[in-house]
Amino acid sequence: MKKIFILIAIFVSGNVFSQGIEFEHGTFDEALEKAKKENKLIFMDCYTTWCGPCKWLAKNIFTQEKVGDYFNKNFVNVKMDMEKGEGIALNKKYGVQAYPTLLFIDSNGNEVQKLLGGMKAEELITGAKTALDPSLRISALTEKYNNGNRDYDFLITYLKGLKREGDRDKMQNVSREIIAKTSLSEYMNKEQFYIISGANFAYNSKEYNYLLENKHKLKELLEPFEYGSIFTSPIYGYLNEFAKKCESLEALNTEVESCNKKFDLGDVEALKKSFQYTYYLANNQLQTWYDSKIKNAELLKGKEQYIYNYHGICDEILNSPKLSSSSEIVNDFTKKAISFAADKETGIIMGNLMLAKLYLHGNDKEKALNSFNIFFDENAKAGGVNDHPSVSKLKSAIQSL
């Protein structure tokens, strides 16, 4: 009798004091019913099997005791694979486009708040608290902003909300408004630098030049990736537009070198080539673009990235209205893809993937589906990822022809 009592006590205490978020195992409709009954919001972890940050959250954040204590008390918690079961319909309903996406949903099924990306426990709990306070939800903050509220403290609160949502376009406007009220120097610290990075100042603007003058301070302040991107992203944007409008390749190359003198861009010659392709397309030099791409791809022959480089060219052709409308280019590249697909040792997988896309472009359902099926089967044998969204989207597009 004593042993039975001890077992019961352990079982009960395990439920009471269990660590981490306790996720429901029923359907989404059942979660809605429970949320309505308990007058709670639903917290839904939208994940996929291939998403690294999703796995990191599940292993390192959702399992923490303080996270579990807060979420178990305040929410009905569910996990949904957005590519399987009812997760597919939920993905469509809530328009999930990035992973991980963390949604807070009311008992009527309406989204009230969203968090985007991996984050630390404190940030997750802070985001959850804003979901519970209607006045701090992004919809309420946006309404206040649209109605003219430009109070400094409010703008900071709104910017943090936009940052959690991953809304970079609105962040840019609000960050710039905040800095205009104060100064750049005020946010040259680790805790508040998100205000500067959110502003995304244009290359050669006075704000960009100020950051450039203080790059040594920023190098000590920021992580290497953020340090690099704060300077290179505006440069790349500027050079991309310059490449579309400049009169010659010589002028373009001179401008790339000029930018490199202001901030080290790394492999300048490779960068010149990259923007030369933009120049070729802008000036309708399609065959030059294609010949140059193929020539550079052939330099990688015998290396692992050789076939993947060709796959990248395939996507570039099909994603460009100018290139994809050139029958000469599409037909020639299709011949190359057929050659790859015939190579059972190294090209059968990616070759058939390229053919599936090319035949889809040509509205040839039978050939597209045949190539897709070969790709799918061979990729599975090789241990490849067949549940990636790009694979399922390609299959759906072919089937809908």
C-alpha positions as CSV (number, residue, x, y, z in Angstrom):
1,M,0.0,0.0,0.0
2,K,2.8,2.3,0.8
3,K,4.5,1.7,-2.5
4,I,1.3,2.5,-4.3
5,F,1.0,5.8,-2.4
6,I,4.6,6.7,-3.3
7,L,4.0,6.1,-7.0
8,I,0.8,8.2,-7.0
9,A,2.7,11.0,-5.1
10,I,5.5,10.9,-7.7
11,F,2.9,11.0,-10.6
12,V,1.1,13.9,-9.1
13,S,4.2,15.9,-8.2
14,G,5.5,15.2,-11.7
15,N,2.5,17.1,-13.2
16,V,2.6,19.9,-10.6
17,F,6.4,20.6,-10.8
18,S,7.2,19.5,-14.3
19,Q,9.7,21.7,-16.1
20,G,9.1,23.3,-19.4
21,I,6.1,24.1,-21.5
22,E,3.4,21.4,-21.5
23,F,2.0,21.1,-25.0
24,E,-1.4,19.7,-25.7
25,H,-1.7,16.5,-27.8
26,G,-5.1,16.9,-29.2
27,T,-6.5,18.8,-32.3
28,F,-6.4,22.5,-32.8
29,D,-10.2,22.6,-32.4
30,E,-9.8,20.9,-29.0
31,A,-7.2,23.5,-28.0
32,L,-9.7,26.3,-29.0
33,E,-12.4,24.7,-26.8
34,K,-10.0,24.5,-23.9
35,A,-8.9,28.1,-24.4
36,K,-12.5,29.2,-24.4
37,K,-13.3,27.2,-21.3
38,E,-10.3,28.5,-19.4
39,N,-10.4,32.0,-20.8
40,K,-6.9,31.8,-22.1
41,L,-5.0,32.5,-25.3
42,I,-3.5,29.7,-27.4
43,F,0.3,29.7,-27.8
44,M,1.2,27.9,-31.0
45,D,4.7,26.9,-31.9
46,C,4.8,26.8,-35.7
47,Y,7.7,24.6,-36.7
48,T,9.1,22.3,-39.4
49,T,11.2,19.2,-39.2
50,W,14.1,20.9,-41.1
51,C,14.2,24.2,-39.1
52,G,17.3,24.4,-37.0
53,P,16.2,27.4,-34.8
54,C,12.9,25.5,-34.2
55,K,14.8,22.6,-32.8
56,W,17.0,24.9,-30.7
57,L,13.9,26.6,-29.2
58,A,12.3,23.2,-28.4
59,K,15.5,21.8,-26.8
60,N,16.9,24.9,-25.0
61,I,14.1,27.4,-24.3
62,F,10.7,25.6,-24.1
63,T,12.3,23.2,-21.6
64,Q,13.3,25.9,-19.1
65,E,11.4,25.9,-15.8
66,K,10.7,29.7,-15.8
67,V,9.3,29.4,-19.4
68,G,7.2,26.5,-18.5
69,D,5.8,28.2,-15.3
70,Y,4.7,31.2,-17.3
71,F,3.3,29.6,-20.3
72,N,1.6,26.7,-18.5
73,K,-0.2,29.2,-16.3
74,N,-1.3,31.6,-18.9
75,F,-1.8,29.8,-22.2
76,V,-3.1,26.6,-23.9
77,N,0.1,25.5,-25.6
78,V,0.2,23.6,-28.9
79,K,2.9,22.6,-31.4
80,M,2.1,22.3,-35.1
81,D,4.3,20.9,-37.9
82,M,3.3,23.4,-40.6
83,E,3.9,20.8,-43.4
84,K,2.0,17.8,-41.9
85,G,-1.6,17.0,-40.9
86,E,-3.7,19.9,-39.9
87,G,-0.6,22.1,-39.7
88,I,-0.9,22.5,-43.5
89,A,-4.3,24.2,-43.2
90,L,-3.2,26.3,-40.2
91,N,-0.1,27.4,-42.1
92,K,-2.4,28.7,-44.9
93,K,-4.8,30.3,-42.5
94,Y,-2.2,32.3,-40.6
95,G,0.1,32.9,-43.5
96,V,3.2,31.5,-41.8
97,Q,6.2,32.3,-44.0
98,A,9.3,31.9,-41.8
99,Y,10.3,29.5,-39.1
100,P,10.1,29.5,-36.2
101,T,6.9,31.6,-36.0
102,L,5.3,31.7,-32.5
103,L,1.6,32.7,-32.6
104,F,-0.8,33.9,-29.9
105,I,-4.4,33.2,-30.8
106,D,-7.6,33.9,-29.1
107,S,-10.4,31.3,-28.5
108,N,-12.1,32.4,-31.7
109,G,-9.1,31.5,-33.7
110,N,-7.9,35.1,-34.3
111,E,-4.2,35.9,-34.3
112,V,-3.5,38.6,-31.7
113,Q,0.3,38.6,-31.6
114,K,3.3,37.0,-33.4
115,L,6.9,36.4,-32.4
116,L,9.4,35.6,-35.1
117,G,12.7,33.6,-34.9
118,G,14.7,32.0,-32.1
119,M,15.1,34.0,-28.9
120,K,16.2,33.8,-25.3
121,A,13.9,32.8,-22.5
122,E,13.6,36.4,-21.2
123,E,12.6,37.7,-24.6
124,L,10.1,35.0,-25.2
125,I,8.4,35.7,-21.8
126,T,8.4,39.5,-22.6
127,G,6.7,38.8,-25.9
128,A,4.2,36.6,-24.2
129,K,3.4,39.3,-21.7
130,T,2.6,41.8,-24.6
131,A,0.2,39.2,-26.0
132,L,-1.7,39.2,-22.7
133,D,-2.0,42.9,-22.6
134,P,-4.3,44.2,-25.4
135,S,-2.8,47.7,-25.2
136,L,0.7,46.3,-26.0
137,R,-0.3,44.1,-28.9
138,I,1.1,45.2,-32.3
139,S,-2.4,46.0,-33.7
140,A,-3.1,48.5,-30.8
141,L,0.4,50.0,-31.1
142,T,0.0,50.4,-34.9
143,E,-3.3,52.1,-34.4
144,K,-1.8,54.6,-32.0
145,Y,1.1,55.2,-34.4
146,N,-1.2,55.7,-37.4
147,N,-3.3,58.1,-35.2
148,G,-0.2,60.3,-34.8
149,N,1.4,59.2,-31.5
150,R,5.0,60.2,-31.7
151,D,5.9,60.2,-28.0
152,Y,9.5,59.0,-27.5
153,D,8.7,56.2,-25.0
154,F,5.8,55.0,-27.2
155,L,8.1,54.9,-30.3
156,I,10.5,52.7,-28.4
157,T,7.7,50.4,-27.3
158,Y,6.4,50.2,-30.8
159,L,9.8,49.5,-32.3
160,K,10.3,46.6,-29.9
161,G,7.0,45.2,-31.0
162,L,7.9,45.5,-34.6
163,K,11.2,43.8,-33.9
164,R,9.5,40.9,-32.3
165,E,7.2,40.6,-35.4
166,G,10.1,40.9,-37.8
167,D,8.6,43.8,-39.7
168,R,11.8,45.4,-41.1
169,D,10.0,47.9,-43.3
170,K,8.1,49.5,-40.5
171,M,11.1,49.2,-38.2
172,Q,13.1,51.4,-40.6
173,N,10.6,54.2,-40.4
174,V,10.2,54.1,-36.6
175,S,14.0,53.8,-35.9
176,R,14.7,56.8,-38.1
177,E,12.0,58.8,-36.3
178,I,13.5,57.9,-32.9
179,I,17.0,58.9,-34.0
180,A,15.7,62.1,-35.5
181,K,14.4,63.1,-32.1
182,T,17.7,62.4,-30.4
183,S,21.1,61.5,-32.0
184,L,22.9,58.5,-33.3
185,S,25.6,58.7,-30.6
186,E,22.9,58.0,-27.9
187,Y,22.4,54.5,-29.3
188,M,26.0,53.5,-29.8
189,N,25.8,50.8,-27.2
190,K,25.1,47.1,-27.2
191,E,21.7,47.3,-25.5
192,Q,20.2,50.0,-27.9
193,F,22.1,49.4,-31.1
194,Y,19.0,47.6,-32.5
195,I,17.6,51.2,-33.0
196,I,20.4,52.0,-35.4
197,S,20.5,48.7,-37.2
198,G,16.7,48.9,-37.7
199,A,17.1,52.3,-39.4
200,N,19.0,50.7,-42.3
201,F,20.6,54.1,-43.4
202,A,21.5,54.4,-47.0
203,Y,25.0,54.3,-48.3
204,N,26.7,57.8,-48.3
205,S,24.0,59.3,-46.1
206,K,25.3,61.5,-43.2
207,E,24.2,58.8,-40.7
208,Y,26.0,56.0,-42.7
209,N,29.1,58.2,-42.8
210,Y,28.9,58.8,-39.1
211,L,28.9,55.0,-38.5
212,L,31.7,54.6,-40.9
213,E,33.8,57.2,-39.0
214,N,33.1,55.1,-35.8
215,K,33.6,51.7,-37.3
216,H,36.4,50.8,-34.9
217,K,34.1,51.4,-31.9
218,L,31.4,49.4,-33.6
219,K,33.8,46.5,-34.3
220,E,34.3,46.2,-30.5
221,L,30.6,46.6,-29.8
222,L,29.0,44.2,-32.3
223,E,29.2,40.6,-33.3
224,P,31.2,40.1,-36.5
225,F,28.1,39.3,-38.7
226,E,26.2,42.4,-37.5
227,Y,29.3,44.6,-37.8
228,G,29.8,43.5,-41.4
229,S,26.1,43.7,-42.5
230,I,25.6,47.2,-41.0
231,F,28.1,48.5,-43.6
232,T,27.9,46.0,-46.5
233,S,24.1,45.8,-46.9
234,P,23.7,49.5,-47.7
235,I,26.7,49.3,-50.1
236,Y,25.3,46.3,-51.9
237,G,21.9,48.0,-52.3
238,Y,23.6,51.1,-53.7
239,L,25.8,49.2,-56.1
240,N,22.9,47.1,-57.3
241,E,21.0,50.3,-58.3
242,F,24.2,51.8,-59.7
243,A,24.7,48.8,-61.9
244,K,21.3,49.2,-63.4
245,K,21.9,52.8,-64.4
246,C,25.6,53.2,-65.2
247,E,26.9,53.8,-68.7
248,S,29.7,51.2,-68.8
249,L,31.3,48.2,-67.0
250,E,34.3,50.4,-66.4
251,A,32.2,52.9,-64.5
252,L,30.7,50.1,-62.5
253,N,34.1,48.5,-61.6
254,T,35.4,52.0,-60.6
255,E,32.5,52.5,-58.3
256,V,33.0,49.0,-56.7
257,E,36.6,49.9,-56.0
258,S,35.6,53.3,-54.6
259,C,33.1,51.6,-52.2
260,N,35.8,49.1,-51.2
261,K,38.1,51.9,-50.1
262,K,35.5,53.1,-47.6
263,F,34.8,49.6,-46.2
264,D,36.7,46.4,-46.9
265,L,34.3,44.3,-49.0
266,G,36.5,41.2,-49.2
267,D,36.9,39.6,-52.7
268,V,36.5,42.7,-54.9
269,E,36.9,40.9,-58.2
270,A,34.1,38.4,-57.3
271,L,31.9,41.4,-56.3
272,K,32.6,43.1,-59.6
273,K,31.4,40.0,-61.4
274,S,28.3,39.8,-59.3
275,F,27.2,43.3,-60.2
276,Q,28.2,42.9,-63.8
277,Y,25.4,40.4,-64.1
278,T,23.0,43.0,-62.9
279,Y,24.5,45.4,-65.6
280,Y,24.0,42.8,-68.3
281,L,20.3,42.2,-67.5
282,A,19.6,45.9,-67.2
283,N,21.1,46.5,-70.6
284,N,19.4,43.5,-72.2
285,Q,22.7,41.7,-72.8
286,L,21.1,38.4,-72.1
287,Q,23.4,36.1,-74.0
288,T,26.4,37.8,-72.5
289,W,24.9,37.2,-69.0
290,Y,24.3,33.5,-69.9
291,D,27.7,32.9,-71.5
292,S,29.5,34.4,-68.5
293,K,27.5,32.4,-66.0
294,I,28.2,29.1,-67.8
295,K,31.9,30.0,-68.2
296,N,32.3,30.7,-64.5
297,A,30.3,27.6,-63.6
298,E,32.6,25.4,-65.7
299,L,35.6,26.6,-63.6
300,L,34.1,24.6,-60.7
301,K,34.0,21.3,-62.7
302,G,35.2,18.4,-60.5
303,K,34.3,20.2,-57.3
304,E,31.3,19.5,-55.0
305,Q,29.6,22.9,-55.7
306,Y,29.7,22.4,-59.5
307,I,26.2,20.9,-59.9
308,Y,24.8,23.3,-57.2
309,N,26.1,26.3,-59.1
310,Y,24.2,25.1,-62.2
311,H,21.1,24.7,-60.1
312,G,21.5,28.3,-59.0
313,I,21.7,29.4,-62.6
314,C,18.6,27.5,-63.4
315,D,16.7,29.3,-60.7
316,E,18.0,32.7,-61.8
317,I,16.9,32.0,-65.4
318,L,13.4,31.0,-64.4
319,N,13.0,33.8,-61.9
320,S,13.9,36.5,-64.4
321,P,11.2,37.4,-66.9
322,K,13.8,38.5,-69.4
323,L,15.9,35.4,-69.2
324,S,13.0,32.9,-69.0
325,S,11.4,34.4,-72.1
326,S,14.5,33.7,-74.1
327,S,13.9,30.4,-75.9
328,E,17.6,30.2,-76.9
329,I,18.8,30.4,-73.3
330,V,16.1,28.1,-71.9
331,N,16.5,25.5,-74.6
332,D,20.3,25.4,-74.2
333,F,20.1,25.1,-70.5
334,T,17.6,22.3,-70.8
335,K,20.1,20.4,-72.8
336,K,22.7,20.8,-70.1
337,A,20.2,19.7,-67.5
338,I,19.4,16.6,-69.5
339,S,23.1,15.8,-69.6
340,F,23.4,16.2,-65.8
341,A,20.3,14.0,-65.3
342,A,21.8,11.2,-67.3
343,D,24.8,11.0,-65.0
344,K,23.7,8.4,-62.4
345,E,26.8,9.0,-60.2
346,T,26.7,12.7,-59.6
347,G,24.0,14.5,-61.6
348,I,20.8,12.4,-61.5
349,I,19.3,14.2,-58.5
350,M,20.0,17.8,-59.2
351,G,19.7,17.3,-63.0
352,N,16.1,16.0,-62.6
353,L,15.3,18.7,-60.2
354,M,16.4,21.3,-62.8
355,L,14.4,19.5,-65.5
356,A,11.3,19.4,-63.4
357,K,11.5,23.2,-63.0
358,L,12.3,23.7,-66.7
359,Y,9.5,21.5,-67.9
360,L,7.1,23.2,-65.5
361,H,8.1,26.5,-67.1
362,G,7.3,25.0,-70.5
363,N,3.9,23.7,-69.2
364,D,4.9,20.1,-70.0
365,K,3.2,18.3,-67.1
366,E,4.1,14.8,-68.1
367,K,7.8,15.5,-68.5
368,A,7.9,17.7,-65.4
369,L,6.2,15.1,-63.2
370,N,8.5,12.3,-64.5
371,S,11.6,14.3,-63.7
372,F,10.2,15.3,-60.3
373,N,9.5,11.7,-59.4
374,I,13.0,10.6,-60.4
375,F,14.5,13.5,-58.3
376,F,12.2,12.6,-55.3
377,D,13.1,8.9,-55.3
378,E,16.8,9.4,-55.8
379,N,17.0,12.2,-53.3
380,A,15.3,9.9,-50.7
381,K,17.8,7.1,-51.4
382,A,20.6,9.6,-50.8
383,G,19.1,10.8,-47.5
384,G,18.1,14.2,-48.9
385,V,15.4,16.4,-47.4
386,N,12.2,15.8,-49.3
387,D,9.9,17.6,-46.8
388,H,11.3,21.0,-47.5
389,P,8.7,23.6,-48.6
390,S,10.4,24.1,-52.0
391,V,9.9,20.5,-52.8
392,S,6.2,20.4,-51.9
393,K,5.6,23.7,-53.7
394,L,7.2,22.4,-56.9
395,K,5.1,19.2,-56.8
396,S,1.9,21.2,-56.3
397,A,2.8,23.5,-59.1
398,I,3.4,20.6,-61.5
399,Q,0.2,18.8,-60.5
400,S,-1.9,21.9,-61.0
401,L,-0.8,22.2,-64.7
